[in-house]
Amino acid sequence: MLQSFFVLPGQYEDLARDEVISISKIYDPKTSSSSESRLVILKSKVSWKKIASRATFVRNSGNIVDTFDDISKIDPPIPKPVSFVCRTINLSSRKLSPSLLERQAGQVLKNRWGSKVSLSNPHLTVYLIITDSEQYIGYADVKIEPKLPIKAIKHPHELDLKLSRCIVNLSQLKEGKTLCDPFCGTGTILLQAESMGMKSIGIDFDPLMCDITRKNLAANGFKSKVINSGYNEIQNLKGTIDAIVTDLPYGIASRASVSPKKLIKDFVSILPKRKKLVIVYKKGLDVEEMNKAKKYEIYRHKSLTRVIAVR
Ligand SMILES: C[S@@+](CC[C@H](N)C(=O)[O-])C[C@H]1O[C@@H](n2cnc3c(N)ncnc32)[C@H](O)[C@@H]1O
């Protein structure tokens, strides 16, 4: 079984860890994981490249192949590269000299492999990942960055592209499955879903928002369906959708007369119980229907902390 590693950014650690694990579980439900500090290690049938191409919050990733105590004795089972570079990722509380460790590892591997060290354009990067409890050796032959869609028309109330991608991933949909965003606004969630190969359907009761969403989809050559209607329209789509991922209104919209909290309650109560649900709402608007959901808090500014709830 392959072991892969993912080094996460310092921000949103829980969310970032669960995003990586969720993506792996889409394709291999038997994925097992361990994590320490900002390092996640997965045992999974899914290649790290597949996971990294979907994940939003990953800094470095690759295969993990060995651990070491003594840098002068490393002999990792890595296919001999034409050229390579060593990089240290120190996630431990120890102070160490990354460049010294990299030079030492570089010399040992150069002698073993007879390969060139190339700092600027290596065929392979060997990672020395140091945590408080272990020292790992990993490698990657390429740096994978997810391809984010273009947002042609922006709006002050939009959800940012990265967070949107992350919540789509938490819904654990495979390519070809259908996601519905019944409060689609400018279509950020739909854009991310379609960019990862899912079908998506957006609903918004504001015709202006539907128009913006259509233009944003068209700018990417995407074909998601957009319906100008209240969220109740979702009841007519139940048979066709596999997950609901949405960012609910934060205040009373000009066309809505109900409070945001009542809106969330009413909305959740009409949803099919067995469909995966990921909702974003303003902290303080929690409803008991989502008590058992896994929740993450995202601080934005002093009057807005978002909650992401996954059920
Ligand atoms: C927080 S915004 C969504 C922003 C969106 N995630 C984006 O990135 O642009 C909520 C959206 O819900 C829509 N909305 C409010 N009440 C609605 C209702 N009852 N039915 C459908 N849409 C509604 C608003 O028009 C608004 O576009």
The ligand as an SDF file (V2000), in Angstrom:
LIG
                    3D

 27 29  0  0  0  0  0  0  0  0999 V2000
  -24.0830   34.1570    0.9600 C   0  0  0  0  0  0  0  0  0  0  0  0
  -24.7420   34.3320   -0.6210 S   0  0  0  0  0  0  0  0  0  0  0  0
  -23.9650   33.0520   -1.5360 C   0  0  0  0  0  0  0  0  0  0  0  0
  -22.6540   33.4920   -2.0590 C   0  0  0  0  0  0  0  0  0  0  0  0
  -22.0220   32.4750   -2.9580 C   0  0  0  0  0  0  0  0  0  0  0  0
  -21.5000   31.3480   -2.2030 N   0  0  0  0  0  0  0  0  0  0  0  0
  -20.9070   33.1170   -3.7650 C   0  0  0  0  0  0  0  0  0  0  0  0
  -19.7350   32.6960   -3.6270 O   0  0  0  0  0  0  0  0  0  0  0  0
  -21.1900   34.0370   -4.5050 O   0  0  0  0  0  0  0  0  0  0  0  0
  -26.3750   33.7490   -0.4380 C   0  0  0  0  0  0  0  0  0  0  0  0
  -27.2250   33.7810   -1.6920 C   0  0  0  0  0  0  0  0  0  0  0  0
  -28.5010   33.2420   -1.3640 O   0  0  0  0  0  0  0  0  0  0  0  0
  -29.4960   33.8750   -2.1520 C   0  0  0  0  0  0  0  0  0  0  0  0
  -30.7740   33.6460   -1.4620 N   0  0  0  0  0  0  0  0  0  0  0  0
  -31.2360   34.2320   -0.3180 C   0  0  0  0  0  0  0  0  0  0  0  0
  -32.4340   33.7150    0.0220 N   0  0  0  0  0  0  0  0  0  0  0  0
  -32.7300   32.7750   -0.9080 C   0  0  0  0  0  0  0  0  0  0  0  0
  -33.8180   31.8820   -1.0900 C   0  0  0  0  0  0  0  0  0  0  0  0
  -34.8480   31.8680   -0.2460 N   0  0  0  0  0  0  0  0  0  0  0  0
  -33.7710   31.0180   -2.1370 N   0  0  0  0  0  0  0  0  0  0  0  0
  -32.7230   31.0260   -2.9960 C   0  0  0  0  0  0  0  0  0  0  0  0
  -31.6930   31.8860   -2.9020 N   0  0  0  0  0  0  0  0  0  0  0  0
  -31.6860   32.7250   -1.8660 C   0  0  0  0  0  0  0  0  0  0  0  0
  -29.0320   35.3180   -2.2390 C   0  0  0  0  0  0  0  0  0  0  0  0
  -29.5680   35.9210   -3.4100 O   0  0  0  0  0  0  0  0  0  0  0  0
  -27.5000   35.1680   -2.2920 C   0  0  0  0  0  0  0  0  0  0  0  0
  -27.0430   35.1880   -3.6140 O   0  0  0  0  0  0  0  0  0  0  0  0
  1  2  1  0
  2  3  1  0
  2 10  1  0
  3  4  1  0
  4  5  1  0
  5  6  1  0
  5  7  1  0
  7  8  2  0
  7  9  1  0
 10 11  1  0
 11 12  1  0
 11 26  1  0
 12 13  1  0
 13 14  1  0
 13 24  1  0
 14 15  1  0
 14 23  1  0
 15 16  2  0
 16 17  1  0
 17 18  1  0
 17 23  2  0
 18 19  1  0
 18 20  2  0
 20 21  1  0
 21 22  2  0
 22 23  1  0
 24 25  1  0
 24 26  1  0
 26 27  1  0
M  CHG  2   2   1   9  -1
M  END
$$$$
